[in-house]
Amino acid sequence: MMSLPQFHDNGSFFQPSVFLLIGIPGLEAMHGWISIPFSSMYALALAGNCLILLAVKRTPSLHQPMYYFLSMLSLTDLGLTLCTLPTTLAVLWFDYQRIAFDACLTQMFFLHSFSVVESSVLLAMSFDRFVAISNPLRYASVLTNSAIGRIGMAIVTRATVSLFPVPFLLKRLNFCPGKVYLSHSFCFHADMMKRACADITVNILYGLYVVLSTAVVDSFLIAISYGLILHTVMGLASPQERIRALNTCVSHILAVLVFYIPGVGVSIIHRFGRHAPPIVHAIIAYVYLIVPPVLNPIIYSVKSKHIREALIKMLKKKDQG
């Protein structure tokens, strides 16, 4: 049941009962055709990440820290995909634009939480590579199953605590009466707060704090990790050993680039791209949220021999069955 707009006693406070979502601005007439590649990407993301999880679960030789972290990455990518899939396909398939105010807050919370989790998992994976290359003899004793479990809990706690205040900071804002359109087919914090007819300084500052304390800190620490890895690799005796050591990092480096480059684009366009065409905002946001879950399983399947072999073996067993 749709909730009514909320007013203070003086009638000055307004919250919309629903937000209206937009698919691809300017291309509404082509949403039916546009839904085909979007549906394909969602299907690839879901199938690819589920296969990675099954391969790790069913292959005893993959029960190692590196692949446990990869499983965390796949779970996070599944979460990101499922956050945006219902509303995006509802807009593209059925032109259904309405989302309840509280539902929008919930989607926004989980969407940004999974983004923080993904950033944290990528940092943990860089630490895994650093330990594996810099101190291989202590690798198993440092990254025990209990240690990996604690890292996973810390990652989820960090994301939850960081994002917990955001819905309440949005809930207190006064919105302009009338229809409230968002710029995407899902709920972004920056997009929602800009629709308020109120002072959003606190929201901007807290949003900036979350970005600085998560993505910026994580990317800085990842860069330090790879600086230390390179220092260690350069000290190896033979070129073959150097290449072998660096080759174990290629998949992770690609995953980092696939996640952070669009993420930087989203931050820049929301803060400095006010005059950019709406379609530019939409495309960058879709690339940020949909492309990494699609590409990460492909990257690890192509670059990791062990994952590739496990997937092939699993698929062959399915065919034989």
C-alpha positions in Angstrom: 0.0 0.0 0.0 1.4 3.4 -1.0 2.2 5.7 1.9 1.0 9.3 1.8 3.4 12.2 1.6 4.5 13.3 5.1 4.0 16.8 6.4 4.9 18.6 9.6 2.1 20.3 11.5 3.0 23.6 9.8 2.7 22.0 6.4 6.2 22.9 5.4 7.8 19.4 5.3 7.3 17.2 2.3 8.5 13.7 1.4 7.4 12.0 -1.8 5.6 8.7 -1.4 7.4 7.5 -4.5 10.4 8.5 -6.7 10.2 8.2 -10.5 13.1 6.3 -12.1 14.5 7.0 -15.6 16.1 4.4 -17.8 18.3 5.9 -20.6 17.5 9.6 -20.8 16.5 10.6 -24.4 16.3 7.0 -25.5 13.0 6.1 -23.8 11.5 5.0 -27.1 14.3 2.4 -27.6 14.1 0.9 -24.1 12.7 -2.4 -25.5 15.8 -2.8 -27.7 18.2 -1.5 -25.0 16.8 -4.1 -22.6 18.3 -6.9 -24.7 22.0 -6.1 -23.9 21.1 -5.2 -20.3 19.3 -8.5 -19.8 22.3 -10.3 -21.4 24.8 -8.6 -19.1 22.7 -9.4 -16.0 22.4 -13.0 -17.0 26.2 -13.2 -17.6 26.9 -11.6 -14.2 24.6 -14.0 -12.4 25.8 -17.1 -14.2 29.5 -16.2 -14.2 29.7 -15.4 -10.5 27.6 -18.4 -9.5 29.9 -20.7 -11.6 33.0 -19.2 -9.8 31.4 -19.9 -6.4 30.5 -23.5 -7.4 33.9 -24.1 -8.8 35.6 -23.0 -5.6 33.2 -24.9 -3.4 33.4 -28.2 -5.4 37.2 -28.2 -6.0 39.3 -29.1 -2.9 42.5 -27.7 -4.6 40.9 -24.3 -4.7 40.3 -24.2 -0.9 43.0 -21.6 -0.5 43.0 -18.0 0.7 43.3 -16.5 -2.8 40.1 -18.3 -3.9 38.2 -17.6 -0.7 38.8 -13.9 -1.4 37.7 -14.5 -5.0 34.5 -16.1 -3.6 33.9 -13.0 -1.5 34.3 -10.9 -4.7 31.8 -13.1 -6.6 29.3 -12.8 -3.7 29.7 -9.1 -3.7 29.2 -8.9 -7.4 26.1 -11.0 -7.1 24.8 -8.5 -4.5 25.5 -5.5 -6.7 23.8 -7.2 -9.6 20.7 -8.1 -7.6 20.5 -4.6 -6.2 19.9 -2.9 -9.5 18.4 -5.7 -11.6 14.7 -5.5 -10.5 14.3 -1.7 -11.0 16.4 -1.5 -14.1 14.6 -4.3 -16.0 11.2 -3.0 -14.7 11.9 0.4 -16.3 13.4 -1.1 -19.5 10.9 -3.9 -20.0 7.6 -2.5 -18.6 8.3 1.3 -18.4 7.5 0.9 -14.7 9.1 3.9 -13.1 7.7 4.1 -9.6 9.7 3.1 -6.5 8.5 3.8 -2.9 10.5 6.3 -0.9 11.6 3.7 1.7 12.3 1.1 -0.9 14.5 3.6 -2.7 16.4 4.3 0.6 16.8 0.5 1.1 18.1 0.0 -2.4 20.5 2.9 -2.1 21.9 1.6 1.2 22.6 -1.9 -0.1 23.9 -0.6 -3.4 26.5 1.6 -1.7 27.2 -1.0 0.9 28.1 -3.6 -1.7 30.3 -1.0 -3.4 32.2 -0.5 -0.1 32.5 -4.2 0.4 33.9 -4.7 -3.1 36.5 -2.0 -2.5 37.4 -3.7 0.8 37.6 -7.2 -0.8 39.9 -5.9 -3.5 42.2 -4.5 -0.7 42.1 -7.8 1.1 43.1 -9.5 -2.2 46.0 -7.2 -2.6 47.2 -8.1 0.9 46.8 -11.8 -0.1 49.1 -11.3 -3.1 51.6 -9.3 -1.0 51.9 -12.1 1.6 52.0 -14.8 -1.1 54.9 -13.1 -3.0 56.8 -11.4 -0.2 56.7 -14.1 2.5 55.5 -17.4 0.8 56.7 -19.6 3.7 54.4 -17.9 6.2 51.5 -17.5 3.7 49.4 -20.5 5.1 50.1 -19.5 8.7 49.2 -15.8 8.2 46.0 -16.3 6.1 44.4 -19.1 8.0 40.7 -19.9 7.6 39.9 -18.1 10.9 41.9 -15.0 9.8 40.0 -14.9 6.5 36.7 -15.2 8.3 37.6 -12.3 10.6 38.6 -10.2 7.5 35.3 -11.0 5.9 33.4 -10.0 9.1 35.4 -6.8 9.3 34.6 -5.9 5.7 30.9 -6.4 6.2 30.9 -4.4 9.5 32.9 -1.6 8.0 30.4 -1.2 5.1 27.4 -1.4 7.3 28.7 1.1 9.9 29.8 3.5 7.2 26.5 3.5 5.3 24.1 3.1 8.2 23.6 6.9 8.8 23.0 7.7 5.1 19.3 6.7 4.9 18.5 8.7 8.0 20.3 11.7 6.7 18.2 11.5 3.6 15.0 10.8 5.5 15.3 14.1 7.4 15.4 16.2 4.2 12.5 18.3 2.9 11.7 17.6 -0.8 10.0 19.8 -3.3 6.3 19.1 -3.7 5.3 17.3 -6.9 6.8 14.5 -8.9 10.4 13.7 -8.0 12.4 12.1 -10.9 15.8 10.4 -10.3 18.4 10.3 -13.0 18.8 6.5 -13.2 16.8 3.3 -12.9 18.1 2.8 -9.4 18.7 4.9 -6.3 22.0 6.7 -5.9 22.8 8.8 -2.8 24.1 11.7 -4.7 21.1 11.7 -7.0 18.5 11.5 -4.2 20.0 14.2 -2.1 20.1 16.6 -5.0 16.3 16.3 -5.4 15.8 17.8 -1.9 14.7 21.4 -1.4 16.8 21.8 1.7 20.4 22.4 2.9 22.3 19.2 2.0 25.7 20.3 3.3 25.7 17.5 6.0 24.8 14.9 3.3 27.5 16.1 1.0 30.1 16.1 3.8 29.2 12.7 5.1 29.1 11.3 1.6 32.6 12.7 1.0 33.8 11.2 4.3 32.5 7.7 3.2 34.3 8.0 -0.1 37.5 9.2 1.4 37.5 6.6 4.3 36.7 3.7 2.0 37.5 3.8 -1.7 40.2 6.4 -1.5 41.9 4.8 1.5 41.6 1.3 -0.1 43.0 2.4 -3.5 45.9 4.1 -1.7 46.7 0.9 0.3 46.3 -1.2 -2.8 48.9 1.0 -4.5 51.2 0.7 -1.6 50.8 -3.1 -1.6 51.8 -3.3 -5.3 54.7 -1.0 -4.7 55.9 -3.4 -2.1 55.2 -6.4 -4.4 57.2 -4.8 -7.2 60.1 -4.2 -4.8 60.0 -7.8 -3.8 59.7 -9.1 -7.4 62.6 -6.9 -8.6 64.8 -8.7 -6.0 64.1 -12.1 -7.4 67.0 -13.8 -9.1 65.7 -14.8 -12.5 63.4 -13.0 -15.1 61.3 -16.2 -15.2 60.6 -16.0 -11.4 59.7 -12.3 -11.8 57.2 -13.0 -14.6 55.7 -15.9 -12.7 55.2 -13.8 -9.6 53.7 -10.9 -11.4 51.5 -13.2 -13.5 49.7 -14.2 -10.3 48.7 -10.6 -9.8 47.3 -9.8 -13.3 43.7 -10.9 -12.6 43.6 -8.8 -9.4 45.1 -5.8 -11.1 42.5 -6.0 -13.9 39.7 -6.4 -11.3 40.9 -3.3 -9.5 41.0 -1.2 -12.7 37.5 -2.5 -13.8 36.1 -1.4 -10.4 37.9 1.9 -9.6 38.1 3.6 -13.0 34.3 3.7 -13.5 34.0 4.5 -9.8 36.2 7.6 -10.2 34.1 8.5 -13.2 30.9 8.4 -11.2 32.3 10.5 -8.4 33.7 13.1 -10.9 30.5 13.3 -13.0 28.3 13.8 -9.9 30.4 16.5 -8.4 31.7 18.4 -11.4 29.5 17.3 -14.3 26.4 19.3 -13.7 26.3 20.5 -17.3 27.1 17.1 -18.8 24.2 15.5 -20.8 22.0 13.2 -18.7 22.9 10.2 -20.9 26.6 10.6 -19.9 25.6 10.3 -16.2 23.5 7.3 -17.0 26.1 5.4 -19.0 28.9 6.0 -16.4 26.6 4.8 -13.6 25.6 1.6 -15.5 29.2 0.9 -16.4 30.2 1.2 -12.7 27.5 -1.0 -11.4 27.0 -3.6 -14.1 30.3 -4.1 -16.0 32.5 -5.3 -13.0 30.2 -8.1 -12.1 30.2 -9.2 -15.7 33.9 -8.9 -16.3 35.4 -10.3 -13.1 34.4 -13.9 -13.6 35.6 -13.6 -17.2 38.9 -12.1 -16.1 39.5 -14.9 -13.5 38.4 -17.6 -15.8 40.8 -16.5 -18.6 43.8 -15.6 -16.4 43.6 -18.2 -13.7 44.5 -21.7 -15.0 43.2 -23.3 -11.8 39.8 -21.6 -12.0 39.6 -22.4 -15.7 40.4 -26.1 -15.2 37.9 -26.3 -12.3 35.1 -24.8 -14.5 35.9 -27.1 -17.4 35.9 -30.2 -15.1 32.6 -29.1 -13.5 30.9 -28.5 -16.8 32.2 -31.8 -18.2 30.7 -33.7 -15.2 27.4 -31.9 -15.8 27.4 -33.0 -19.4 28.2 -36.6 -18.5 25.5 -36.6 -15.8 
